[in-house]
């Protein structure tokens, strides 16, 4: 979810199965499901081998879990197709629409051929030797393609979305466990979605996930403040500004949080940072409420007339102190003379 890094990325597959050569999948028809595919209550048939999918950063797939690595580079178009099917896994997609979406720069026949090749490559990485055809990638005679969302898989984007939604649901106050779960999930989802891929549909998805992250982190900041966990609230606010430094309302909240924790100097520095960013990037001054927030941190500056009155009062007090000192000295001398007279009498 950071800045896009346009560089080539290879898809790494980690599989417990022994790799073997496979012929290109003739995906014009429906898939025959292998007998080794099991049926779980309330779900469609799934393979015995689980699949763990990471789309944040460099895409990674892990089959089974014995740690054997099999590097399998995919072309950019195939990587984008994989992400598209996973992020829109709730519905099927017609081949013609997929071909147009991903290969609009070539004629229809060439686009369909490229789609067939891409699907064959996807099937090789999603369903290597030992995994039943159709366990993860479903094609039909009607020309539809979809990822099998009833299969035994886990997806980092899905985990992130679920954790964020639990925190941002306004009808329920998030628990500390939910706050911690979101922060733990978000901590490993800091890279771009499908890093290295560049396709128009990715622009919307990246922005959507970025806004979800910011909303959930802002909710964490407010909830931590309500719980009196000021340091955690400040840390959450700073994470928001790391992503979107022009959010003035977050600067303003941090000014108040620093003030509440007795960190007046940091409160004033936060205001100065906010003012500098707004001036440099937008050419504007902070809003009056932001100025008021930092004014509550600084000691009040007296008006010019009040200041002159205070100076006059101080001068009068100093004069009175000097007069009092002279009077005390005279009284001391008088007391000494009286004592001397008593001794001589």
Residue pairs with C-beta under 8 A, 6 or more apart in sequence:
1 56
1 189
1 190
1 191
1 192
1 193
1 206
1 209
1 210
1 213
1 243
2 190
2 191
2 192
3 192
4 192
4 195
4 198
4 206
5 192
5 195
5 196
6 196
6 198
7 196
8 76
8 196
9 58
9 59
9 79
9 195
9 196
9 197
10 58
10 71
10 72
10 73
10 74
11 58
11 59
11 60
11 61
11 72
11 73
11 74
11 79
11 82
11 125
12 58
12 59
12 60
12 61
12 69
12 70
12 71
12 72
13 60
13 61
13 62
13 63
13 69
13 70
13 71
13 72
13 125
13 128
14 60
14 61
14 62
14 63
14 64
14 67
14 68
14 69
14 70
15 62
15 63
15 64
15 68
15 70
15 128
15 130
16 49
16 63
16 64
16 65
16 66
16 68
16 130
17 49
17 63
17 64
17 128
17 129
17 130
17 131
18 129
18 130
19 70
19 128
19 129
20 129
22 123
22 124
22 129
24 116
24 117
24 120
25 119
25 120
25 123
25 133
27 116
27 119
27 120
27 123
27 139
27 145
28 141
29 139
29 141
30 139
30 140
30 141
31 133
31 134
31 137
31 138
31 139
32 133
32 134
33 45
33 132
33 133
33 134
33 135
34 132
34 133
34 134
34 135
36 47
36 48
36 132
37 45
37 46
37 47
37 48
37 132
37 134
37 135
38 45
38 46
38 47
38 48
39 45
39 46
40 46
40 152
43 150
44 148
44 150
44 151
45 135
45 150
46 135
46 148
46 150
46 151
46 152
47 127
47 131
47 132
47 135
47 136
47 151
47 152
49 63
49 64
49 130
49 131
49 135
49 152
50 63
50 64
50 65
50 152
50 153
50 154
51 61
51 62
51 63
51 126
51 136
51 151
51 152
51 153
51 154
52 61
52 62
52 65
52 153
52 154
53 59
53 60
53 61
53 62
53 86
53 153
53 154
53 155
53 156
54 60
54 61
54 62
54 156
55 83
55 86
55 87
55 155
55 156
55 157
55 193
55 194
56 156
56 157
56 160
56 188
56 189
56 190
56 191
56 192
56 193
56 195
57 191
57 192
57 195
58 191
58 195
58 196
59 79
59 82
59 83
59 194
59 195
61 125
61 126
63 128
63 131
70 128
72 124
72 125
74 82
74 121
74 122
74 125
75 118
75 121
76 196
76 197
76 198
76 199
77 102
77 103
77 114
77 118
78 118
78 121
78 122
79 194
79 196
79 197
80 102
80 194
80 197
80 199
80 201
80 202
81 98
81 102
81 115
81 118
81 119
81 122
82 122
83 193
83 194
83 197
83 202
84 93
84 98
84 101
84 102
84 201
85 93
85 122
85 137
85 145
85 146
85 147
86 147
86 155
86 157
87 157
87 205
89 146
89 147
89 149
90 149
91 146
92 138
92 140
92 144
92 145
92 146
93 144
93 145
93 146
94 142
94 143
94 144
94 145
95 112
95 115
95 143
95 144
95 145
96 108
96 112
96 143
98 115
98 145
99 108
99 111
99 112
99 114
99 115
100 111
101 201
102 111
102 114
102 115
102 118
102 199
103 110
103 111
103 114
103 115
104 111
106 114
119 137
119 139
119 145
122 137
123 133
123 137
126 135
126 136
126 137
127 133
127 134
127 135
127 136
127 137
134 148
135 148
135 151
136 147
136 148
136 151
136 153
137 145
137 147
137 148
138 144
138 145
138 146
138 147
138 148
139 145
156 188
156 189
157 189
157 193
157 209
159 185
160 185
160 186
160 189
160 209
160 212
160 213
161 209
161 212
163 178
163 181
163 182
163 185
163 186
163 216
164 182
164 185
164 186
164 212
164 213
164 215
164 216
165 212
166 174
166 178
166 181
166 182
167 174
167 178
167 179
167 182
167 216
167 219
167 220
167 223
168 212
168 215
168 216
168 219
173 223
174 182
174 219
174 220
174 223
176 227
179 220
179 223
179 224
182 216
182 220
183 220
186 213
186 216
186 217
189 213
192 206
193 202
193 205
193 206
193 209
194 202
210 243
213 243
214 240
214 243
214 244
214 247
217 236
217 239
217 240
218 236
218 240
218 250
220 232
220 233
220 236
221 233
221 236
221 237
221 240
221 250
221 253
222 233
224 230
224 232
224 233
224 236
225 233
225 253
225 257
230 257
230 260
230 261
231 261
233 257
234 254
234 257
234 258
234 261
237 250
237 253
237 254
237 257
238 254
240 247
240 250
241 247
241 250
241 251
241 254
244 250
245 277
246 277
246 278
246 281
246 282
248 274
248 278
248 286
248 287
248 290
251 270
251 271
251 273
251 274
251 286
251 290
252 274
252 287
252 289
252 290
252 293
254 267
254 270
255 267
255 270
255 271
255 274
255 290
255 293
255 294
255 297
256 267
256 293
256 296
258 264
258 266
258 267
258 270
258 297
259 267
259 293
259 296
259 297
264 297
264 298
267 294
267 297
268 294
268 297
268 298
271 286
271 290
271 293
271 294
271 297
274 286
274 290
275 285
275 286
278 284
278 285
278 286
279 285
302 310
